[in-house]
């Protein structure tokens, strides 16, 4: 092809919030796919809090993005050319395509999706990584039973909003923690949570006590820090704490703050378990079938917050850490 591929590459390891100088905008000719490979035109980029962790040097569940490498990102797009028997031009796919307008990827690393069943951004949301994270984290680790109380932080985000809805589908009470009146209204009025707690409004501990008088049975944490500590202090007997993320800590310049109320785990015979989406790759079909069924039946609502413009990637990514998005943040490449 004669087209030009524009990319964002990591220029430096951020200190605190990523800034303009941490990125290099580069371009190169669009290549041709080799044997078993597929050329994809990126249509939507998935912007996820985990991307901030991928920029850091150090031991983690996945190697860091190297300096000078295209920034890692999940994306959805359209096949332009294929040397893989499973894909043809015009197919829509998702995969780790990176922050670039075109990507060449192994066909074995891509997933074909049907845009007649759901719009393409939904495959980066409810039918993608956030949806599977919510599904397996809550049901496999949290194991909510009917009548139990499930509390989730970051409840207006991509994962948190789904956690509360799945909890309700399983007969549990869903209490969401979110920042601001608009987000709290959204999770109650639109997503069907039983109650919302605005952590910006005052005494979080008192609010948890009011809404969880018998304690928290399942706490699904996307935030970490002080909110995690407040939830630990309100655990019920045999509670399960699910550690999905800690967005309050990702841009901290000092050492990460750990939980000070961890002895509540001992007192309440509770457990705290961390996980990542990739732990469940061999079971994605199971989760996708249930999530797609709930979505088709209208039992589950998918909320995508779609921003516009590939060149706006750096500032759009920051919206995650400013609490400026509701639902799954997606960037339309244009």
C-alpha positions in Angstrom: 0.0 0.0 0.0 1.0 3.6 -0.5 -0.7 4.8 2.7 1.2 6.2 5.7 0.9 4.7 9.1 0.9 7.3 11.9 1.9 6.0 15.4 2.4 7.1 19.0 5.6 5.6 20.5 6.8 5.8 24.1 9.6 8.3 24.3 10.2 8.3 28.0 8.9 6.6 31.2 6.4 9.0 32.7 6.8 10.5 36.2 3.3 11.0 37.4 0.8 11.7 34.7 2.1 11.1 31.1 3.0 14.4 29.5 3.6 15.5 25.9 7.3 14.8 26.0 6.7 11.2 26.9 5.4 10.5 23.4 6.9 10.5 19.9 4.5 11.0 17.0 6.0 9.0 14.1 5.1 7.8 10.7 6.2 5.1 8.3 4.9 3.4 5.1 2.1 0.8 5.6 3.7 -2.6 5.2 2.4 -5.8 3.6 1.4 -8.8 5.8 3.7 -11.8 5.8 2.7 -15.5 5.9 0.0 -16.0 8.5 -0.4 -12.3 9.1 -3.2 -9.7 8.6 -3.0 -6.0 7.9 -5.7 -4.1 9.9 -6.8 -0.5 9.6 -7.5 0.7 13.2 -10.9 2.2 13.7 -11.2 2.4 17.5 -8.6 2.4 20.3 -9.4 1.1 23.7 -8.1 3.4 26.4 -7.6 1.6 29.7 -6.0 2.4 33.1 -3.7 -0.6 32.7 -1.9 1.3 29.9 -0.3 3.5 32.6 1.2 0.5 34.3 2.6 -0.8 30.9 4.7 2.4 30.6 6.6 1.7 33.8 9.8 -0.3 34.1 9.7 -3.1 36.5 8.3 -6.6 37.2 4.6 -7.0 36.4 2.2 -9.5 34.8 3.3 -8.3 31.3 6.6 -6.8 30.1 6.7 -3.0 29.9 6.4 -1.1 26.6 10.0 -0.5 25.5 11.2 3.1 24.9 10.8 3.7 21.2 8.1 1.1 20.8 4.5 1.7 19.5 2.4 2.2 22.6 0.5 -1.0 23.5 -3.3 -0.8 23.2 -6.2 -3.0 22.5 -8.0 -1.9 19.4 -10.7 -2.8 16.9 -10.5 -2.4 13.1 -11.1 -3.7 9.6 -9.0 -6.2 7.7 -7.3 -4.5 4.7 -5.2 -7.5 3.5 -4.7 -11.0 4.7 -2.3 -13.9 4.4 -4.2 -15.9 6.9 -6.9 -18.4 5.9 -9.2 -17.3 8.8 -9.5 -13.6 7.7 -10.5 -11.7 4.6 -10.6 -8.1 3.6 -13.7 -6.4 5.2 -13.7 -8.6 8.3 -13.8 -6.7 11.6 -11.3 -7.8 14.3 -10.0 -6.9 17.8 -6.6 -7.5 19.2 -3.4 -5.8 20.7 -2.9 -3.6 17.6 -1.2 -0.6 19.4 -1.7 3.1 19.1 -1.3 3.4 15.3 -3.5 3.8 12.3 -2.5 0.4 10.7 -1.2 -2.7 12.3 0.3 -6.0 11.0 -0.5 -8.8 13.4 -0.5 -12.6 13.4 -3.9 -13.9 12.5 -3.7 -16.2 15.5 -3.6 -13.2 17.8 -6.8 -11.6 16.4 -10.5 -12.2 17.2 -13.1 -11.8 14.4 -16.2 -10.0 15.6 -19.7 -9.5 14.1 -20.8 -5.9 13.8 -24.3 -7.0 13.0 -24.7 -8.3 16.5 -23.2 -5.2 18.3 -21.4 -2.0 17.3 -17.6 -2.3 17.0 -16.9 -0.2 20.2 -18.9 -2.7 22.3 -16.3 -5.3 21.5 -13.8 -3.2 23.3 -16.2 -2.8 26.2 -18.9 -5.2 27.4 -18.0 -7.9 24.9 -14.2 -7.3 25.3 -11.6 -7.0 28.0 -13.6 -4.9 30.4 -16.6 -7.2 30.2 -14.6 -10.3 30.7 -12.7 -8.7 33.6 -16.0 -7.9 35.3 -17.5 -11.3 34.6 -14.6 -13.5 35.8 -13.4 -11.2 38.6 -16.8 -11.0 40.2 -18.2 -14.5 39.5 -15.0 -16.6 39.8 -13.3 -14.8 42.6 -16.1 -12.7 44.3 -18.7 -15.5 44.0 -21.7 -13.4 45.1 -24.7 -15.2 46.4 -28.3 -14.0 46.3 -29.0 -11.5 49.0 -25.3 -10.6 49.6 -24.0 -7.1 49.4 -21.5 -6.3 46.6 -19.6 -3.0 46.7 -17.6 -1.9 43.7 -15.3 1.2 43.4 -14.9 3.0 40.1 -18.5 2.1 39.6 -19.1 4.4 36.7 -16.1 3.1 34.8 -15.8 0.4 32.1 -15.4 -2.5 34.5 -17.2 -1.2 37.6 -20.5 -0.5 35.9 -20.7 -4.0 34.6 -19.7 -5.6 38.0 -22.7 -3.9 39.6 -25.1 -5.1 36.9 -23.8 -8.7 37.0 -24.2 -8.6 40.8 -27.8 -7.7 40.4 -28.4 -10.4 37.8 -27.1 -12.9 40.4 -29.6 -11.6 43.0 -27.1 -9.6 45.1 -27.4 -6.0 46.3 -25.1 -3.6 44.3 -23.6 -0.6 46.0 -21.3 1.6 43.8 -18.7 4.1 44.8 -18.2 6.9 42.2 -17.0 10.5 42.1 -19.7 13.2 41.6 -23.5 13.5 41.5 -23.8 12.8 37.8 -21.9 9.5 38.0 -23.9 8.4 41.0 -27.1 9.1 39.3 -25.9 7.2 36.2 -25.2 4.0 38.1 -28.5 4.0 40.0 -30.9 5.4 37.4 -29.4 3.9 34.3 -27.5 0.8 35.4 -29.8 -0.3 38.2 -27.5 -0.3 41.2 -29.3 -0.3 44.6 -27.3 2.7 45.9 -24.4 5.0 45.0 -21.8 6.6 47.3 -20.2 9.8 46.2 -16.7 9.5 47.7 -16.2 13.2 47.0 -19.2 14.2 49.1 -18.0 13.5 52.6 -17.5 10.6 55.1 -17.0 7.5 53.1 -16.8 5.2 56.1 -20.2 6.5 57.4 -21.8 6.0 54.0 -20.5 2.5 53.8 -21.9 1.8 57.2 -25.3 3.2 56.2 -25.6 1.2 53.0 -23.9 -2.0 54.3 -25.2 -2.4 57.9 -24.3 -6.1 58.0 -20.9 -5.6 56.3 -19.6 -6.0 52.8 -19.7 -9.6 51.4 -17.9 -8.8 48.1 -15.7 -5.8 47.5 -14.5 -5.3 43.9 -11.7 -2.8 43.9 -10.7 -0.7 40.9 -9.2 2.2 42.9 -6.9 1.2 45.8 -5.7 3.7 48.3 -8.0 5.3 50.9 -11.2 3.8 49.3 -9.7 0.3 49.6 -8.9 1.0 53.3 -12.5 2.2 54.0 -14.0 -0.9 52.4 -11.6 -3.3 54.3 -12.8 -1.7 57.6 -16.4 -2.6 56.7 -16.0 -6.3 55.6 -18.4 -8.9 56.7 -17.7 -12.4 57.9 -16.0 -14.5 55.1 -15.9 -11.6 52.7 -14.1 -11.8 49.4 -12.0 -8.8 48.2 -11.3 -8.7 44.5 -8.3 -6.7 43.4 -8.7 -5.6 39.8 -6.9 -2.3 39.8 -5.7 0.7 41.7 -6.2 3.8 39.5 -5.7 6.2 42.4 -2.1 5.0 42.7 -0.9 4.7 39.0 0.4 8.2 38.7 1.8 8.6 42.2 5.3 9.9 42.3 5.9 8.4 45.8 5.8 4.7 46.7 2.4 3.0 46.2 0.2 3.2 49.3 -0.8 -0.2 50.6 -3.8 -1.1 52.7 -3.5 -0.2 56.4 -6.7 -2.0 57.4 -5.5 -5.4 56.1 -6.0 -7.0 59.6 -9.7 -6.9 58.9 -9.0 -9.9 56.6 -7.9 -11.9 59.6 -10.7 -10.7 61.9 -13.4 -11.4 59.4 -11.9 -14.6 58.0 -11.9 -12.8 54.6 -9.8 -13.3 51.5 -8.2 -10.8 49.1 -7.3 -12.0 45.6 -5.7 -10.2 42.7 -6.2 -11.2 39.0 -5.8 -10.0 35.5 -7.9 -10.6 32.4 -5.3 -12.9 30.8 -5.8 -15.4 33.6 -9.1 -16.4 31.8 -8.1 -16.6 28.1 -9.1 -20.3 27.9 -12.6 -19.5 29.2 -13.4 -16.3 27.2 -16.0 -18.2 25.2 -18.0 -18.9 28.4 -17.9 -15.3 29.5 -18.7 -13.9 26.1 -21.7 -16.2 25.7 -23.3 -15.1 28.9 -22.5 -11.4 28.4 -23.8 -11.4 24.9 -27.0 -13.1 26.0 -27.6 -10.6 28.8 -26.9 -7.7 26.4 -29.2 -9.1 23.7 -32.0 -9.6 26.3 -31.7 -6.1 27.6 -30.5 -7.3 31.0 -27.1 -5.6 30.7 -26.4 -2.0 29.5 -23.2 -1.1 27.7 -21.9 2.4 28.0 -19.1 3.6 25.7 -17.7 7.1 26.0 -16.3 7.7 22.5 -13.8 10.5 21.8 -12.7 11.6 18.4 -9.3 11.9 16.6 -6.2 9.9 16.6 -4.0 12.9 17.2 -5.9 13.5 20.5 -4.6 10.3 22.0 -2.3 11.8 24.7 -4.9 14.1 26.2 -7.8 11.7 25.8 -5.8 9.0 27.8 -5.5 11.5 30.7 -9.3 11.6 31.0 -9.1 8.2 32.7 -7.0 9.6 35.5 -9.1 12.8 35.8 -12.4 10.9 36.3 -13.7 12.6 33.1 -15.2 9.5 31.5 -18.3 7.6 32.2 -18.3 4.0 31.0 -15.7 2.6 28.6 -13.4 5.2 27.1 -12.8 4.6 23.4 -11.0 6.8 20.8 -12.3 6.8 17.3 -9.3 7.0 15.1 -11.1 8.8 12.3 
